[in-house]
Amino acid sequence: MQLRQKKIVLTGGPGAGKTTIAAALANRFPGQFALVPEAATAVYLSLGTRWDKLDLAGRRDVQRQIYRHQVTQEDSLAAVRPNHTALLDRGTIDGAAYWPDGPDAYWDDLGTTLDAQLARYDIVILLETAAALGIYDGNASNEIRFEDAAGAVQSQKTLLRLWGAHPRLHHVGAYVELSDKIEAVVQMLRDLGALR
């Protein structure tokens, strides 16, 4: 019987450094981690749009596509690199923060539950957005990002509520230097026994 692949999620509000930190960890520990890129960026770039430019029906449709893309990426990685820990730039739960009718309606639409999605992941690390320090760069580092600094902080709070019931949820605060934040995540993974 094949064991389920371990999954570690990096989540957090816009400008938290998720993509950069995930890539840095995957590069630094190539024999251990296999990266699952952010599904939302891939879907929005393929459609040539972003969340705030869509009507309600469009937002719902895109979130469904993002969810399906995320699940497909996770399942594909488990098939081709089963001995690596999946390192995810966001998880399926993040989409609920952007569902126009609220998280409960998101789960109903997808035919799943929050508990079922939480159970997909072994460790969740919530990275605090740089907006908390007043150094948020808006969409300068990600063209599909639409939130202003206040919106980034609000998104952070929503994600904390959504992921809050996960038994292995951990928090890394905001740092002025991203290199310091990367080292804080590495140390946390060591402390959690997630690094060989």
Buried (B, 14 or more C-beta within 10 A) or exposed (E): EEEEBBBBBBBBBBBBBBBBBBBBBBEEBEEBBBBBBBBBBBBBEEBEBBBEEBEEEBBBEBBBBBBBBBBEBBEEBBEEBBEBBBBBBBBBBBBBBBBBEEBEEBBEBBEBEBEEBBEBBBBBBBBBBBBBEEEBEBBEBBEBBBBBBEBBBBBBEBBBEBBEEBEEBBEBEBBEEEEEBBEBBBEBBEEBEBBE
